[in-house]
Amino acid sequence: MNDHINIVFASDNNYAQHLCVTMVSILHNTNMKEMVRFYVLSDNIVESNKFKINETVSRFGAGIIFIDVDDTMFRNVYVSGHISRAAYFRLMIGELVPKEIDKIIYLDVDLLVYKDIIELWNSDMKMMPIAAVIDYGVISSSRLRKQKSEVIGVENGESYFNSGVLLLDLQQWREKKYGDMIIEAVTKQNFPHHDQDALNKIFMNKWSELPLEWNVIPPVFNLFMKILFSNKLRKMAIEAKLNPAILHFAGRYKPWEFVNTVGFNDKYYEYLSLTEFAKAIMPQPSKDMKGKSLFRQIVRLKIANLWLKVFENIK
């Protein structure tokens, strides 16, 4: 199985459609479709949705395995907003995926892959147990840098990563029992950024940095002012926005909550049309839509694009 590109997701039934869209974005943009093997850590995904996902993946020539997870150990973990118990399943990846697999890509299900996933798979992990992308949303905020220092002991903001895209050496993960260490951390403490904080605490100074393009989150594609006016962060942010490999809709604004809008969520709708969920009623607003506005998001993107033109030649 190590001859495959092993990609792991964790999802509950509410995210089954979006999981499928993410898978299609991967398969649509790789020349190694037959090498891709998906593993889904399932929190009660119903059989009808499993069937739709399997049919979609099979049509592309890739493979998929669903792993139903007993969530007993996660019943007391801290969840809030759009973070569900399934988000914690990745902490047990070493025990849940087949033992002969010693390397995996973990991806959140609220992202789209635009480049060939083989490029991420072949990234140099520099002998580290985990590779990830720096979280520009956290390190550009003095408030959040202070929070991470107080909560998990990260003194240098640049040492904090986003957990939505991870490359894992499962041999090291299992040998050093990292999963047990992280589970212990999340059951003892309610972290503001949930399992992401726990991962950063356990892997402090033990992770390899991936290029920013592999996890472009809203602070980057919206070019938040704190990033834009930081000489240290601006250049990489502009390059990642111009040429994203993975666009990650982390945070409150999800692409399926709004009508098809060019420049914001049109790629989600494009990939949705290639799945067995193509006839789903859209958009699908969440229960927590207070304060969310498509107009507001489009204004953010337009302002970001204006700033992009100003700074593009003086990166």
PyMOL commands that set and color helices and strands:
alter all, ss='L'
color gray80, all
select helices_A, chain A and resi 13-28+33-35+47-60+71-74+85-96+117-121+136-139+142-152+157-159+170-175+178-188+194-202+212-214+218-221+225-228+234-242+255-257+266-272+294-314
alter helices_A, ss='H'
color red, helices_A
select strands_A, chain A and resi 5-12+36-43+63-68+103-107+111-113+130-134+161-169+207-209+246-248
alter strands_A, ss='S'
color yellow, strands_A
deselect
rebuild
show_as cartoon
